[in-house]
Amino acid sequence: MRISLGDVSLWFDVSGPSVIPQGDTTVERPVLVAVHGGPGLDHSTVKSALEPLAEDFQILYFDLRGHGRSDQSSAEFWNLRTWADDLRQLCDALGLRKPVVLGSSFGGDVALTYAALFPDHPGCVILANTTGGRRDRQRVIEAFGRLGGDEAAAVIQRIFAGDAGDTENGQAEFNGQAEFNRVCYPLYSGTPGWAEESRQWMARTVRSTDVATSYDYERENRIFDPWGVLNAISCPMLVLAGEDDPICPLPVVEELASRLPAENTRLVRLPGARHTIFRDRPDLAFPAVRNFVSQIWESQSGH
């Protein structure tokens, strides 16, 4: 399905019903808006991870402007402020009041920006395996070194030295891309079967190479840093962090959580989880989301 937001048309899809029967009546379920990783990927990155939550919520998946099946728009609009505003407009156009928003990986950068720029809009925001737009290169190098030894650390160092490509989702656009995929990308998950599973969904992904190659984290942070507006956030926040995540190292996520409003923020550390937190620790990650959303839903809507 597609919906027009004025200057751009976004593609979206849903999993699970929004209303379910209960005895002689029906009840509404929360709608969870999922913001995918990237930049340069599409909604399939989160759909494969979050599908079990469709048993409890209706999940809205969409492709960000410039990504997947949505309109490409143009490079001047490929930035966090625009993507966050698109998220707000998408929810408004679909009649989602006080939405539950989950941003995964790069999608967490967008979700955090949305929560800060439009503090009265979200019902709650979940930041999953993300640093919210802040990168600590040395900690990333060290994390890959702990998981993959000197070879993995050296590959990441070369990527940063060249300042090219997006390492967050394994789409490093540099001369050693094959080396990155061979050495570092397998370290994104600590559970068996990751290589084949990731190969399959990456093959299905509609990639947006232009966005992936043009988006520059350092340049974006100089223009707009989500961490610079954290004090504007007022909605409840759940932060999920893999303790062994090499791309979003735990100390950086802990610092992010410490800067969010203490009374509204819950940080859940996931032992043994790397970047694929829902794959590595489904026993902890899914209950954390379900409990958090259920509590917010009941307190805010009286359901």
Disulfide bonds with the S-S distance in Angstrom:
none
